[in-house]
Each structure stands twice: as structure tokens, then as C-alpha cells.
Amino acid sequence: MKRRVLLGVFLILAHVAGAPAQSVRLLKPVDEAAKNPSFLVFRTRLKAIVAKRDAAALLETTHPDIKINFGSGDGVAAFKEMWKPDEPGSELWEELGAVLRLGGTFDGPTTFIAPYTFSRWPEDVEAFDFGAVIGSHVRIRSAPRLNAPILKTVSYAILELAPEAKPVKGWTAVKVDNGVAYIDSRYIRGPVDYRAMFTYAEGRWLMNFFLAGD
């Protein structure tokens, strides 16, 4: 009898409290570069090249047939035409720098894929509909401005995007608690954003694709 009463009380409390909060899927950072010392040395040098915006040195680390899109027109000449690395305002350095900062994983002993938000993206999560938070205690706000109320903070969560919301530069709209909220775009990244693959052949590492989309 006492057990039934306690069970009844528990059910009443559960009903009053409402349904439990939906669990948040996480994608925590992964970086396997240190597993291969030669690749770690290569990536360290490549990061320095990107920091200096050294176009000539970058092209020396680029595969002659580098893939830059899902159609035709690959190769170093197309890479240079697309990114114009010699120009001060080239977005290449920011995009490639972000990819290199976000770690990655090996696909066999001679292939490294970056960033982890691509190489470790869950296969059962739609790539175009979700993004991964790439920081801890990242603030989600009610509106796309820094003084907007903070709805919650999240760490390395996979969030559903809200493409129906009006685009605002520097902010990404996401779906939170059945509504639309906003996160600083620097702290969320999708698996279809820019990514790179590096391969080892004939005694050296080279970048053999750098692209976005699907």
C-alpha cells in the first residue's frame, strides 16, 4: 500500500513538473594530429604559413590536382583563380585558418581530414539542417545582437538551424525550445562548411582538397 502511495505521489510530481527536457546531442572536439609526428610538424608549419599569409609557401603544400569543388576546374591554377591568395583581402586565410584550428581525424595512416566537425559528424544527423557549437558556455540570445537576453548557454551541442529566419550578418539562427534564437556565427559550424584533406605520398604531406558544400 505504502509503495503504491509513493508511486502515485511521484507520478503527480512528474506531471506537475512537465516532461523532461529533451537531451542535447554533443559533438566534442577531436584532434588526432599528434598520432603522426610527421603530420603534426607539417600542420604546425602550415599554420605558420597561414598566419603569415604566405601565398608562395602555401602553394608548395598544395597538391597539383587539388579539388576545390564538386564539378570540374580543379587544380592549382583554379585554386589560385578562386581564392586569389596574393590579394590582401583574400578570404582563404580566414577559412583555412579556421579549418586548421579545429583539429580533425585520420582516415588511415596517410590521410588526415579536418575539421572534426566534418570528419566526426554523426551520419544520422542531416548535414544541411544542423550545426555544431565549437565552444564551451556559448551564449544563445533571443535576438541577433550582443545586448539581447541570453536564453541559455551550450557547450559543443548540435543545434538545428532555422533557415526560415531573416539572415543577419554575423549571427546564425537556430531552433531552441520550439522558437528561434541566435548564436554568434563564430561559434557554430556545419559539416558542409569548408574542410580539407591532407595526404602523404612520396615523402611529403600535401593538401589535396579544400572545399565546401556537398
NORNOR-V319973 format. One record per pair of residues at least 24 apart in sequence whose ideal C-beta (glycine too) atoms are under 10 Angstrom apart, sorted by sequence separation. I is the first residue (numbers start at 1). J is the second residue. D is the distance in whole Angstrom. If there is no record, write none. Layout:
i & j & d
I & J & D
I & J & D
This chain:
i & j & d
132 & 156 & 7
133 & 157 & 5
144 & 168 & 4
146 & 170 & 10
152 & 176 & 7
159 & 183 & 7
55 & 80 & 8
58 & 83 & 9
132 & 157 & 8
133 & 158 & 8
143 & 168 & 9
144 & 169 & 9
145 & 170 & 10
146 & 171 & 10
151 & 176 & 6
152 & 177 & 8
59 & 85 & 8
131 & 157 & 10
132 & 158 & 5
133 & 159 & 6
144 & 170 & 8
145 & 171 & 8
151 & 177 & 7
157 & 183 & 10
58 & 85 & 6
130 & 157 & 10
131 & 158 & 7
132 & 159 & 8
144 & 171 & 4
161 & 188 & 9
55 & 83 & 9
130 & 158 & 5
131 & 159 & 6
143 & 171 & 9
144 & 172 & 9
151 & 179 & 8
55 & 84 & 9
56 & 85 & 9
130 & 159 & 7
131 & 160 & 8
144 & 173 & 8
152 & 181 & 8
154 & 183 & 8
159 & 188 & 7
161 & 190 & 8
55 & 85 & 4
56 & 86 & 9
102 & 132 & 10
130 & 160 & 6
131 & 161 & 6
141 & 171 & 8
151 & 181 & 5
158 & 188 & 10
54 & 85 & 9
55 & 86 & 5
129 & 160 & 6
130 & 161 & 6
150 & 181 & 10
151 & 182 & 9
157 & 188 & 9
53 & 85 & 8
55 & 87 & 9
102 & 134 & 6
129 & 161 & 6
149 & 181 & 10
158 & 190 & 10
53 & 86 & 9
101 & 134 & 9
125 & 158 & 6
128 & 161 & 8
129 & 162 & 10
148 & 181 & 9
154 & 187 & 9
158 & 191 & 10
53 & 87 & 10
58 & 92 & 8
126 & 160 & 9
129 & 163 & 8
140 & 174 & 7
142 & 176 & 9
148 & 182 & 7
154 & 188 & 10
53 & 88 & 8
55 & 90 & 8
58 & 93 & 9
125 & 160 & 9
126 & 161 & 10
128 & 163 & 9
141 & 176 & 10
98 & 134 & 9
122 & 158 & 8
140 & 176 & 6
144 & 180 & 10
53 & 90 & 8
55 & 92 & 9
121 & 158 & 9
140 & 177 & 10
142 & 179 & 9
143 & 180 & 10
144 & 181 & 9
145 & 182 & 8
55 & 93 & 9
58 & 96 & 8
142 & 180 & 9
143 & 181 & 8
144 & 182 & 4
146 & 184 & 8
53 & 92 & 9
54 & 93 & 10
117 & 156 & 10
133 & 172 & 10
142 & 181 & 6
143 & 182 & 6
144 & 183 & 9
53 & 93 & 5
141 & 181 & 6
142 & 182 & 8
144 & 184 & 9
52 & 93 & 9
117 & 158 & 10
131 & 172 & 7
133 & 174 & 9
140 & 181 & 5
141 & 182 & 5
144 & 185 & 10
50 & 92 & 9
51 & 93 & 8
139 & 181 & 10
140 & 182 & 7
141 & 183 & 7
50 & 93 & 6
131 & 174 & 7
139 & 182 & 10
140 & 183 & 5
141 & 184 & 8
49 & 93 & 9
50 & 94 & 9
53 & 97 & 10
130 & 174 & 9
139 & 183 & 8
140 & 184 & 9
50 & 95 & 10
130 & 175 & 10
138 & 183 & 6
139 & 184 & 8
50 & 96 & 6
51 & 97 & 7
129 & 175 & 10
138 & 184 & 7
49 & 96 & 9
50 & 97 & 5
140 & 187 & 10
50 & 98 & 10
135 & 183 & 10
138 & 186 & 9
139 & 187 & 9
140 & 188 & 10
47 & 96 & 9
50 & 99 & 9
51 & 100 & 10
135 & 184 & 9
138 & 187 & 5
46 & 96 & 8
47 & 97 & 8
50 & 100 & 6
133 & 183 & 7
138 & 188 & 8
46 & 97 & 10
49 & 100 & 10
50 & 101 & 10
135 & 186 & 8
136 & 187 & 10
131 & 183 & 8
134 & 186 & 8
135 & 187 & 5
47 & 100 & 5
134 & 187 & 6
135 & 188 & 9
46 & 100 & 6
47 & 101 & 8
131 & 185 & 9
133 & 187 & 6
134 & 188 & 7
132 & 187 & 10
133 & 188 & 5
134 & 189 & 5
44 & 100 & 10
131 & 187 & 10
132 & 188 & 7
133 & 189 & 8
43 & 100 & 6
131 & 188 & 4
132 & 189 & 6
130 & 188 & 10
131 & 189 & 6
132 & 190 & 7
131 & 190 & 4
132 & 191 & 8
43 & 103 & 10
130 & 190 & 7
131 & 191 & 8
43 & 104 & 9
129 & 190 & 9
130 & 191 & 8
131 & 192 & 10
132 & 193 & 10
128 & 190 & 7
131 & 193 & 8
127 & 190 & 7
128 & 191 & 9
127 & 191 & 5
128 & 192 & 6
39 & 104 & 10
126 & 191 & 10
127 & 192 & 5
125 & 191 & 8
127 & 193 & 10
33 & 100 & 10
39 & 106 & 8
43 & 112 & 8
121 & 190 & 9
122 & 191 & 9
31 & 101 & 10
33 & 103 & 7
35 & 105 & 9
36 & 106 & 7
39 & 109 & 10
42 & 112 & 9
121 & 191 & 4
31 & 102 & 8
32 & 103 & 7
33 & 104 & 7
35 & 106 & 6
39 & 110 & 9
43 & 114 & 8
117 & 188 & 9
118 & 189 & 9
120 & 191 & 9
121 & 192 & 9
30 & 102 & 9
31 & 103 & 3
32 & 104 & 7
33 & 105 & 9
39 & 111 & 10
40 & 112 & 10
117 & 189 & 5
118 & 190 & 9
119 & 191 & 9
29 & 102 & 7
30 & 103 & 6
31 & 104 & 6
32 & 105 & 5
33 & 106 & 9
36 & 109 & 7
39 & 112 & 6
116 & 189 & 10
117 & 190 & 7
118 & 191 & 5
29 & 103 & 6
30 & 104 & 7
31 & 105 & 8
32 & 106 & 5
35 & 109 & 9
36 & 110 & 9
115 & 189 & 7
117 & 191 & 6
118 & 192 & 8
121 & 195 & 10
29 & 104 & 10
30 & 105 & 6
32 & 107 & 10
116 & 191 & 10
117 & 192 & 10
118 & 193 & 8
36 & 112 & 8
115 & 191 & 9
117 & 193 & 7
118 & 194 & 9
119 & 195 & 8
35 & 112 & 9
118 & 195 & 4
115 & 193 & 8
117 & 195 & 8
118 & 196 & 9
119 & 197 & 9
33 & 112 & 7
115 & 194 & 9
116 & 195 & 10
118 & 197 & 10
32 & 112 & 8
114 & 194 & 10
115 & 195 & 6
32 & 113 & 10
33 & 114 & 9
114 & 195 & 6
115 & 196 & 8
32 & 114 & 10
113 & 195 & 7
114 & 196 & 5
31 & 114 & 9
113 & 196 & 8
114 & 197 & 8
31 & 115 & 9
32 & 116 & 9
112 & 196 & 9
113 & 197 & 5
114 & 198 & 8
30 & 115 & 9
31 & 116 & 7
112 & 197 & 7
113 & 198 & 8
128 & 213 & 10
29 & 115 & 9
30 & 116 & 4
111 & 197 & 6
112 & 198 & 5
113 & 199 & 10
128 & 214 & 7
29 & 116 & 6
30 & 117 & 9
32 & 119 & 9
102 & 189 & 7
111 & 198 & 7
112 & 199 & 8
127 & 214 & 6
28 & 116 & 8
29 & 117 & 9
98 & 186 & 9
110 & 198 & 9
111 & 199 & 5
112 & 200 & 8
27 & 116 & 8
30 & 119 & 8
110 & 199 & 6
111 & 200 & 8
27 & 117 & 7
30 & 120 & 5
99 & 189 & 10
107 & 197 & 8
110 & 200 & 4
29 & 120 & 9
98 & 189 & 8
102 & 193 & 10
104 & 195 & 8
108 & 199 & 9
109 & 200 & 8
110 & 201 & 7
28 & 120 & 9
104 & 196 & 8
106 & 198 & 10
107 & 199 & 10
108 & 200 & 10
27 & 120 & 7
102 & 195 & 9
104 & 197 & 9
112 & 205 & 8
114 & 207 & 10
27 & 121 & 7
99 & 193 & 9
104 & 198 & 9
111 & 205 & 10
118 & 212 & 10
27 & 122 & 7
98 & 193 & 8
99 & 194 & 6
110 & 205 & 9
112 & 207 & 10
26 & 122 & 10
98 & 194 & 7
99 & 195 & 6
100 & 196 & 8
113 & 209 & 9
114 & 210 & 10
25 & 122 & 7
99 & 196 & 5
111 & 208 & 9
27 & 125 & 9
95 & 193 & 8
96 & 194 & 7
100 & 198 & 10
25 & 124 & 10
95 & 194 & 5
25 & 125 & 7
94 & 194 & 10
95 & 195 & 10
96 & 196 & 7
95 & 196 & 10
92 & 194 & 10
27 & 130 & 9
29 & 132 & 10
91 & 194 & 10
27 & 131 & 10
28 & 132 & 9
25 & 130 & 9
27 & 132 & 4
29 & 134 & 7
26 & 132 & 9
27 & 133 & 8
29 & 135 & 9
25 & 132 & 9
26 & 133 & 9
27 & 134 & 9
29 & 136 & 10
28 & 136 & 10
99 & 207 & 10
24 & 133 & 10
96 & 207 & 9
99 & 210 & 8
96 & 210 & 7
95 & 210 & 8
95 & 212 & 8
92 & 210 & 9
28 & 155 & 9
29 & 156 & 7
83 & 210 & 9
24 & 152 & 10
26 & 154 & 9
28 & 156 & 5
79 & 207 & 9
82 & 210 & 10
26 & 155 & 8
27 & 156 & 6
82 & 211 & 10
24 & 154 & 7
26 & 156 & 5
27 & 157 & 8
66 & 196 & 10
67 & 197 & 8
24 & 155 & 9
25 & 156 & 10
26 & 157 & 6
27 & 158 & 5
66 & 197 & 10
79 & 210 & 8
24 & 156 & 9
25 & 157 & 7
26 & 158 & 7
24 & 157 & 5
25 & 158 & 4
24 & 158 & 7
25 & 159 & 9
63 & 197 & 9
74 & 208 & 10
24 & 159 & 8
25 & 160 & 10
63 & 198 & 9
74 & 209 & 8
63 & 199 & 7
61 & 198 & 9
74 & 211 & 9
63 & 201 & 9
66 & 206 & 8
67 & 207 & 10
69 & 209 & 10
65 & 206 & 10
66 & 207 & 6
67 & 208 & 7
68 & 209 & 7
69 & 210 & 10
70 & 211 & 7
63 & 205 & 10
64 & 206 & 9
66 & 208 & 6
67 & 209 & 4
68 & 210 & 6
69 & 211 & 6
70 & 212 & 10
61 & 204 & 8
63 & 206 & 4
65 & 208 & 7
66 & 209 & 6
67 & 210 & 8
68 & 211 & 5
69 & 212 & 9
70 & 213 & 7
60 & 204 & 10
61 & 205 & 7
62 & 206 & 6
63 & 207 & 6
64 & 208 & 9
65 & 209 & 9
66 & 210 & 7
67 & 211 & 6
68 & 212 & 10
69 & 213 & 8
70 & 214 & 7
61 & 206 & 6
62 & 207 & 5
63 & 208 & 4
66 & 211 & 9
60 & 206 & 9
61 & 207 & 6
62 & 208 & 8
63 & 209 & 8
63 & 210 & 10
59 & 207 & 10
62 & 210 & 8
58 & 207 & 8
46 & 196 & 10
46 & 198 & 8
22 & 177 & 9
43 & 198 & 8
21 & 177 & 9
42 & 198 & 7
42 & 200 & 9
39 & 198 & 7
46 & 205 & 9
45 & 205 & 9
39 & 200 & 7
46 & 207 & 8
27 & 189 & 10
38 & 200 & 7
42 & 204 & 8
43 & 205 & 8
42 & 205 & 4
27 & 191 & 9
36 & 200 & 8
41 & 205 & 9
42 & 206 & 9
33 & 198 & 10
38 & 203 & 9
42 & 207 & 10
38 & 204 & 9
39 & 205 & 6
38 & 205 & 7
36 & 205 & 9
